[in-house]
Amino acid sequence: MLDARVTQHSVARTICRPGYVDEVSPPLDRMIAHRDALLQRHGIDPDDRDDYALDRRVPVLLGGSPEAPANLDLLPWAGH
């Protein structure tokens, strides 16, 4: 769930550096594939995919892994 790149000694070079999240975040198509796999694993109809967002249990800015399966979960999407 945690990003091994983020340690007590690397905080200034990782999560405290502007642009870090954008740099380490995977491409959108890979995140969509993660979401679709979670929908399937939970038995949710693929037609309902727009009702769910992909969420990270530990945010990247707090040292969470950007794409580790253990750090990803579905969040019901209630709109804006």
N, C-alpha and C positions, 0 to 999 in steps of 0.2 A: 504494500500500500504506500510505503514511503519511497521517496526518490533518493537513491544512494548517492547522487551527486551533491545532495544538500547535507552538509555536516556543520558542526559548530565552527569549524575552521573555514568553511567555504561560503558561509552565509553572505558575505559582502560580494562575492563573485557570482552568486546564484540568485536566491529569492529577493535579495535587497537591491539588485541591479535593475534599472529600468529596462523593459523589453524582454526580461528573462522568460516570462510565461509565453509570449509569442514565439520566442526562439525554440523552446522545448516542446510546445504543443504539436501534436501530430496533425497531419492534413485532415481537412474536414471529411473527406471520403472514408478515411480510416476510422474516424469517430462514428460516422454513420453506420459503418459495418459493425462496430462494437455495440451500438444501440440495437441494431437489428438482431444480433446474436443474443443479446439479453432479452429482447422481446420473445424470441423463439424459445429460449430457455425457460421463461416464465409462462409460456403458453398463451401469450397475448397475440391476437390477430394482427398480422402485418398491416392491414388496412387501418388500424388504430394507431399507427406509429406516430402520427402528429399529436397524439394526446400525451406523449411522453418525451421528456428531455433526458439526455444523458448527464448524469451528475457525478461529481467526484466526492467520495466520502471525506477525504482530506484534501482541501484545496491546494493547488500547485503553489500558491503564494505562502502556504504554511509548511511546505516541504512534501506535499503529496506527489505521488507519481502521476505524470501526465496521462499515461495510458495503461498502467498495470491493471489487469482484469479485476484484481481484488479491490482496487480503488474506484471502480466504476459501478454505478448503480442507476436504476431508472427512477425518475422523479415524475409523478403525474404533472402534466403541464396544464396550468389553469389559465393561460393566456398572459397578456401583458400586465 
